[in-house]
C-alpha cells in the first residue's frame, strides 16, 4: 500500500488531500518538526537522503517532490480525474499552474520567512539590511505574484478551467502560506475565497483528520 511520510505543517498535506479526493487507500507515517529549528526530524533521512517531506513509498519505490508525487498518483490512480482533457483549452494552463506552485510561487515566500527569522536573531544594523532586502527585492515580486493569483481566480474561482483540478491542490500551499506571511488584503479577495472554498471540501477535511494539526487551515 502507498505510504505518505507526512511532516506536520508541510507540503505533504496536499498529497493527503489528493488521495482523499481520489479515494485511494493509503497509510500515513507522521513526523514532527523540531520545535526550535522547525526542521524535519532526522528519521526522514532514513526514508529519503534529503530528509524532507513529502515522500511516498509504494511497492519498493521511494519518491520525493510534491509535483512528482502528484503526477505519479494521478497516472496510477487518477483515471483522468482532477485533470482537464489533454486536447482541450485548459490542459496547458493546468500544466503551468502545476509547475508554478513550486517553481515561482514558493521561493519568494520561503525567502520572506527566512529573512524575517534571520532579522530576529542578528544585531540591529544587520537586521535593517535584511529587512531592506525583503522590502526592496522580495516584496515587490511577491505583490505581483499575489495580483497574478487574484486575477487567475477571477473567472471560475479555480486556476485551470471550470472545475477543480490537481493544479488547485498544488496551488493550495502557496496561497495558504501567503495568507499567513503576506496577507492578500481587501483589494485581492479571490485567493481568500479560494482558500475558504477548499477548506470546506469534505476530502480536504478528511485529509486534515489523517494528517493531524495543520496551522495553515
C-alpha positions in Angstrom: 0.0 0.0 0.0 1.1 3.5 -0.7 2.6 5.2 2.4 2.8 9.0 2.8 5.7 10.2 5.0 3.9 13.2 6.3 5.5 16.2 8.1 3.3 18.5 10.1 2.6 21.9 8.6 4.2 21.0 5.3 3.6 20.5 1.6 2.7 16.9 2.2 -0.8 17.9 3.3 -1.6 18.3 -0.4 -0.7 14.7 -1.1 -3.2 13.5 1.6 -5.8 15.8 0.1 -5.3 14.4 -3.4 -5.5 10.8 -2.2 -8.7 11.6 -0.3 -10.2 13.2 -3.4 -9.4 10.1 -5.5 -10.4 7.7 -2.8 -7.1 5.9 -2.9 -6.2 3.6 0.0 -3.0 4.8 1.8 -1.2 4.8 5.1 0.3 7.8 6.9 3.5 7.9 8.8 3.7 11.1 10.7 6.8 13.1 11.6 7.0 16.2 13.8 9.2 19.3 13.2 11.8 20.2 15.8 10.1 22.9 17.8 13.2 25.1 18.0 14.5 24.8 14.4 11.2 23.9 12.7 13.3 21.4 10.6 12.2 17.9 9.8 13.5 15.2 12.1 16.5 13.1 11.1 14.3 10.0 10.8 13.1 11.2 7.4 16.6 10.8 6.1 16.2 7.1 6.6 13.4 7.2 4.1 15.0 9.6 1.5 18.5 11.2 1.6 17.2 14.7 1.6 15.2 14.2 4.7 12.3 16.3 3.6 8.5 15.8 3.2 6.5 14.7 1.3 8.0 11.4 0.4 5.9 8.4 -0.6 6.9 4.8 -0.7 5.0 2.4 -2.9 5.8 -1.2 -4.0 9.5 -0.7 -3.1 9.8 2.7 -4.8 10.7 5.9 -2.9 9.5 9.2 -4.5 10.1 12.7 -3.3 8.9 16.2 -4.5 5.3 17.1 -4.3 4.8 17.7 -8.1 6.3 14.4 -9.0 4.2 12.6 -6.3 1.0 14.2 -7.5 1.7 13.2 -11.1 2.6 9.7 -10.0 -0.7 9.3 -8.1 -2.7 10.8 -11.0 -1.0 8.5 -13.5 -1.6 5.3 -11.4 -4.9 6.1 -9.8 -6.5 9.2 -11.4 -8.3 7.6 -14.3 -8.4 11.1 -15.8 -9.9 12.7 -12.7 -8.7 16.1 -11.5 -7.1 16.8 -14.9 -8.5 18.6 -17.9 -8.6 16.9 -21.2 -5.2 16.9 -22.9 -6.7 18.1 -26.2 -8.8 20.8 -24.6 -8.1 24.5 -23.9 -7.3 24.1 -20.2 -4.5 21.5 -20.4 -1.6 23.8 -20.8 -2.9 26.4 -18.2 -3.2 23.4 -15.9 0.3 22.3 -16.6 1.5 25.9 -16.0 -0.1 26.1 -12.5 1.2 22.6 -11.6 4.8 23.8 -12.1 4.2 27.4 -11.0 3.3 26.3 -7.5 6.8 25.3 -6.6 8.8 26.9 -9.4 7.7 30.5 -9.0 5.2 30.8 -6.1 7.1 29.2 -3.2 10.6 30.8 -3.5 9.6 34.4 -2.5 7.5 33.0 0.3 10.4 31.0 1.7 12.8 33.9 1.3 10.3 36.1 3.2 10.2 33.6 6.0 14.0 33.2 6.2 14.7 36.9 6.1 12.1 37.5 8.9 13.5 34.8 11.1 17.1 35.9 10.5 16.2 39.5 11.3 15.1 38.4 14.7 18.5 36.9 15.6 21.0 39.5 14.4 22.3 42.9 15.5 20.1 45.9 14.6 22.4 47.0 11.7 22.2 43.6 10.1 18.5 43.4 10.8 17.9 46.6 8.9 19.9 45.3 5.9 17.9 42.1 5.8 14.6 43.9 6.0 15.7 46.2 3.2 16.4 43.2 1.1 13.0 41.8 1.9 11.1 45.0 1.3 13.1 46.2 -1.7 13.7 43.0 -3.6 11.4 40.1 -2.4 8.2 42.0 -1.5 7.6 43.7 -4.9 7.8 40.4 -6.8 5.6 38.8 -4.2 3.0 41.6 -4.6 2.9 41.0 -8.4 2.5 37.3 -7.7 -0.4 37.8 -5.4 -2.1 40.0 -8.0 -1.5 37.3 -10.6 -3.2 34.7 -8.5 -6.1 37.0 -7.8 -6.6 37.7 -11.5 -6.3 34.0 -12.3 -9.1 33.1 -9.9 -11.4 35.9 -11.1 -13.3 33.7 -13.6 -14.3 30.3 -12.3 -12.6 30.5 -8.9 -10.3 27.7 -10.0 -6.9 28.0 -11.5 -7.3 25.9 -14.6 -10.8 25.8 -16.0 -14.4 25.5 -14.7 -13.7 22.6 -12.3 -11.2 21.9 -9.6 -8.1 20.1 -10.8 -4.8 18.9 -9.3 -3.4 22.3 -10.1 -5.6 23.8 -7.4 -4.3 21.2 -5.0 -0.7 22.2 -5.9 -1.5 25.9 -5.6 -3.2 25.5 -2.2 0.0 25.5 -0.2 1.5 28.7 -1.7 -1.8 30.5 -1.1 -2.2 29.1 2.4 1.4 30.2 3.2 0.9 33.7 1.7 -2.2 34.2 3.7 -0.1 33.7 6.9 3.1 35.6 5.8 1.9 38.2 3.3 -1.9 38.7 3.5 -3.7 39.5 0.3 -5.8 42.4 1.6 -9.3 43.6 0.6 -8.1 44.6 -2.9 -7.4 40.9 -3.7 -10.4 38.9 -2.4 -10.2 35.9 -4.7 -7.3 34.0 -3.0 -9.2 34.2 0.3 -12.4 32.9 -1.3 -10.4 30.1 -2.9 -9.0 29.1 0.5 -12.4 29.2 2.1 -13.8 27.1 -0.7 -11.2 24.3 -0.5 -11.2 24.3 3.3 -14.9 23.4 3.2 -14.4 20.4 0.9 -15.1 17.0 2.6 -11.9 15.4 1.1 -9.8 18.3 2.5 -11.3 17.9 5.9 -10.7 14.1 5.8 -7.0 14.8 4.9 -6.7 17.0 8.0 -8.1 14.2 10.1 -5.5 11.8 8.7 -2.6 14.2 8.8 -3.2 15.9 12.1 -2.9 19.5 13.1 -2.2 21.9 10.2 -1.6 25.6 11.0 -2.5 26.9 7.5 -6.1 25.7 7.5 
